[in-house]
Structure formats: structure tokens, C-alpha cells
Amino acid sequence: MKINELITEFQIQRSNEENAVLDKCSSEAIPIRTFSERDRFIIDSLIRKALVSKIVKEDGSILVIANEF
């Protein structure tokens, strides 16, 4: 039996705080410097959970964008 036959729905656990920051990250890339220090820490955890993507541009600026789920 395959794992995807056993698991019909896959959800990643998120806290209320993570949900609030994820709502701020829209479908377009936003500079990470626009977020507060606490939000940046939460964004790092969302990146580890693969809910947010981090884009590093050639000029050194960092953008974040919410992944589709």
C-alpha cells in the first residue's frame, strides 16, 4: 500500500500567528524588509514549512511570496 493511499488529506500545522503573517504575504513578491522583526522570524519558520518562498535578487534584496496550497 502506498503512503498517498493512506493519507487522503495532507495539512501542515500552523499557529494563529503564522496564519496572520501568511495572510500578509500575498500572491506577489514583497520585500522582507517591509515586515517587522517578529514577522521576519515567523516568515523564516514558514519558509522551513515550505509555505513561503524566499527570492534573492542579484542586487541582494530579498523578496517573499506565499506558495499556493
N, CA and C atoms as a LAMMPS dump frame, in Angstrom:
ITEM: TIMESTEP
0
ITEM: NUMBER OF ATOMS
207
ITEM: BOX BOUNDS ff ff ff
-5.0000000000000000e+02 5.0000000000000000e+02
-5.0000000000000000e+02 5.0000000000000000e+02
-5.0000000000000000e+02 5.0000000000000000e+02
ITEM: ATOMS id mol type element x y z
1 1 1 N 0.843 -1.172 0
2 1 2 C 0 0 0
3 1 3 C 0.895 1.244 0
4 2 1 N 0.535 2.21 -0.801
5 2 2 C 1.313 3.434 -0.916
6 2 3 C 0.868 4.447 0.135
7 3 1 N 1.789 5.346 0.48
8 3 2 C 1.509 6.344 1.512
9 3 3 C 0.395 7.288 1.082
10 4 1 N 0.34 7.647 -0.204
11 4 2 C -0.717 8.559 -0.642
12 4 3 C -2.089 7.887 -0.678
13 5 1 N -2.138 6.57 -0.606
14 5 2 C -3.413 5.868 -0.457
15 5 3 C -3.886 5.923 0.995
16 6 1 N -2.939 5.967 1.923
17 6 2 C -3.286 6.035 3.338
18 6 3 C -3.688 7.435 3.768
19 7 1 N -2.971 8.427 3.26
20 7 2 C -3.218 9.814 3.637
21 7 3 C -3.996 10.475 2.51
22 8 1 N -5.248 10.785 2.776
23 8 2 C -6.065 11.414 1.741
24 8 3 C -5.942 12.928 1.768
25 9 1 N -5.694 13.48 2.942
26 9 2 C -5.565 14.926 3.067
27 9 3 C -4.317 15.239 3.875
28 10 1 N -3.48 16.121 3.33
29 10 2 C -2.225 16.484 3.985
30 10 3 C -2.286 17.947 4.39
31 11 1 N -2.18 18.211 5.691
32 11 2 C -2.218 19.58 6.186
33 11 3 C -0.969 19.863 7.006
34 12 1 N -0.442 21.056 6.839
35 12 2 C 0.7 21.499 7.624
36 12 3 C 0.17 22.335 8.771
37 13 1 N 0.553 21.975 9.988
38 13 2 C 0.074 22.685 11.171
39 13 3 C 0.648 24.087 11.207
40 14 1 N -0.225 25.064 11.486
41 14 2 C 0.18 26.466 11.576
42 14 3 C -0.447 27.079 12.817
43 15 1 N 0.279 27.973 13.43
44 15 2 C -0.258 28.707 14.576
45 15 3 C -1.095 29.883 14.072
46 16 1 N -1.829 30.512 14.968
47 16 2 C -2.619 31.689 14.598
48 16 3 C -1.714 32.814 14.11
49 17 1 N -0.563 32.945 14.753
50 17 2 C 0.39 33.984 14.371
51 17 3 C 0.929 33.724 12.967
52 18 1 N 1.22 32.461 12.659
53 18 2 C 1.698 32.112 11.326
54 18 3 C 0.621 32.364 10.276
55 19 1 N -0.626 32.076 10.615
56 19 2 C -1.727 32.35 9.682
57 19 3 C -1.849 33.836 9.381
58 20 1 N -1.689 34.667 10.402
59 20 2 C -1.794 36.117 10.213
60 20 3 C -0.69 36.636 9.294
61 21 1 N 0.54 36.148 9.491
62 21 2 C 1.653 36.587 8.644
63 21 3 C 1.495 36.025 7.237
64 22 1 N 1.008 34.801 7.127
65 22 2 C 0.798 34.197 5.807
66 22 3 C -0.254 34.977 5.026
67 23 1 N -1.245 35.521 5.707
68 23 2 C -2.249 36.353 5.036
69 23 3 C -1.632 37.65 4.512
70 24 1 N -0.615 38.161 5.2
71 24 2 C 0.073 39.376 4.741
72 24 3 C 0.887 39.117 3.48
73 25 1 N 1.397 37.896 3.344
74 25 2 C 2.165 37.515 2.152
75 25 3 C 1.173 37.157 1.057
76 26 1 N 1.055 37.991 0.077
77 26 2 C 0.077 37.768 -0.982
78 26 3 C 0.68 36.929 -2.101
79 27 1 N 0.012 36.926 -3.227
80 27 2 C 0.481 36.148 -4.376
81 27 3 C 1.557 36.882 -5.17
82 28 1 N 1.919 38.092 -4.741
83 28 2 C 3.011 38.809 -5.407
84 28 3 C 4.168 38.982 -4.425
85 29 1 N 5.367 39.081 -4.952
86 29 2 C 6.573 39.156 -4.126
87 29 3 C 6.627 40.484 -3.362
88 30 1 N 6.93 40.379 -2.062
89 30 2 C 7.009 41.54 -1.174
90 30 3 C 8.405 41.574 -0.558
91 31 1 N 9.046 42.743 -0.493
92 31 2 C 10.36 42.825 0.166
93 31 3 C 10.247 42.455 1.642
94 32 1 N 11.178 41.65 2.119
95 32 2 C 11.124 41.184 3.507
96 32 3 C 11.386 42.323 4.49
97 33 1 N 12.058 43.383 4.036
98 33 2 C 12.367 44.499 4.931
99 33 3 C 11.117 45.27 5.34
100 34 1 N 9.993 45.061 4.64
101 34 2 C 8.749 45.746 4.996
102 34 3 C 8.07 45.123 6.211
103 35 1 N 8.522 43.944 6.621
104 35 2 C 7.933 43.251 7.764
105 35 3 C 8.694 43.605 9.042
106 36 1 N 8.01 43.469 10.168
107 36 2 C 8.658 43.713 11.458
108 36 3 C 9.621 42.56 11.769
109 37 1 N 10.444 42.744 12.8
110 37 2 C 11.426 41.719 13.176
111 37 3 C 10.721 40.417 13.574
112 38 1 N 9.634 40.516 14.307
113 38 2 C 8.874 39.33 14.722
114 38 3 C 8.285 38.618 13.509
115 39 1 N 7.73 39.39 12.567
116 39 2 C 7.168 38.789 11.362
117 39 3 C 8.246 38.096 10.542
118 40 1 N 9.454 38.661 10.505
119 40 2 C 10.559 38.019 9.778
120 40 3 C 10.909 36.67 10.397
121 41 1 N 10.863 36.593 11.717
122 41 2 C 11.138 35.329 12.401
123 41 3 C 10.072 34.293 12.034
124 42 1 N 8.831 34.723 11.987
125 42 2 C 7.731 33.826 11.625
126 42 3 C 7.836 33.426 10.154
127 43 1 N 8.241 34.367 9.3
128 43 2 C 8.42 34.055 7.882
129 43 3 C 9.501 32.998 7.706
130 44 1 N 10.556 33.048 8.509
131 44 2 C 11.594 32.014 8.442
132 44 3 C 11.015 30.638 8.753
133 45 1 N 10.114 30.551 9.715
134 45 2 C 9.501 29.257 10.03
135 45 3 C 8.562 28.826 8.904
136 46 1 N 7.891 29.775 8.273
137 46 2 C 7.022 29.441 7.136
138 46 3 C 7.835 28.987 5.933
139 47 1 N 9.039 29.524 5.774
140 47 2 C 9.929 29.08 4.696
141 47 3 C 10.35 27.639 4.952
142 48 1 N 10.682 27.315 6.207
143 48 2 C 11.062 25.934 6.547
144 48 3 C 9.904 24.964 6.331
145 49 1 N 8.678 25.44 6.517
146 49 2 C 7.498 24.603 6.305
147 49 3 C 7.061 24.586 4.841
148 50 1 N 7.773 25.3 3.976
149 50 2 C 7.515 25.378 2.534
150 50 3 C 6.173 26.034 2.227
151 51 1 N 5.74 26.958 3.076
152 51 2 C 4.517 27.708 2.821
153 51 3 C 4.809 29.058 2.179
154 52 1 N 6.058 29.513 2.306
155 52 2 C 6.502 30.782 1.743
156 52 3 C 7.819 30.538 1.022
157 53 1 N 7.989 31.187 -0.125
158 53 2 C 9.248 31.089 -0.872
159 53 3 C 10.048 32.365 -0.69
160 54 1 N 11.352 32.204 -0.616
161 54 2 C 12.282 33.322 -0.462
162 54 3 C 13.013 33.504 -1.786
163 55 1 N 12.979 34.731 -2.306
164 55 2 C 13.615 35.035 -3.585
165 55 3 C 14.726 36.05 -3.322
166 56 1 N 15.965 35.7 -3.679
167 56 2 C 17.104 36.598 -3.51
168 56 3 C 17.454 37.143 -4.885
169 57 1 N 17.386 38.465 -5.025
170 57 2 C 17.694 39.105 -6.299
171 57 3 C 19.19 39.367 -6.397
172 58 1 N 19.638 39.696 -7.573
173 58 2 C 21.062 39.927 -7.82
174 58 3 C 21.61 41.102 -7.029
175 59 1 N 20.778 42.108 -6.762
176 59 2 C 21.241 43.272 -6.014
177 59 3 C 21.258 43.037 -4.505
178 60 1 N 20.918 41.839 -4.073
179 60 2 C 20.979 41.489 -2.656
180 60 3 C 19.669 41.641 -1.911
181 61 1 N 18.657 42.183 -2.557
182 61 2 C 17.367 42.327 -1.875
183 61 3 C 16.665 40.968 -1.795
184 62 1 N 15.87 40.799 -0.753
185 62 2 C 15.18 39.543 -0.505
186 62 3 C 13.68 39.787 -0.587
187 63 1 N 13.009 38.978 -1.382
188 63 2 C 11.561 39.046 -1.537
189 63 3 C 10.944 37.755 -1.011
190 64 1 N 9.714 37.833 -0.513
191 64 2 C 8.987 36.64 -0.084
192 64 3 C 7.641 36.589 -0.794
193 65 1 N 7.197 35.378 -1.065
194 65 2 C 5.916 35.174 -1.731
195 65 3 C 5.288 33.901 -1.161
196 66 1 N 3.983 33.955 -0.941
197 66 2 C 3.267 32.79 -0.42
198 66 3 C 3.139 31.742 -1.515
199 67 1 N 3.352 30.484 -1.15
200 67 2 C 3.167 29.386 -2.084
201 67 3 C 1.69 29.051 -2.187
202 68 1 N 1.298 28.459 -3.297
203 68 2 C -0.077 28.014 -3.45
204 68 3 C -0.248 26.723 -2.683
205 69 1 N -1.387 26.615 -2.014
206 69 2 C -1.677 25.371 -1.284
207 69 3 C -3.153 25.098 -1.279
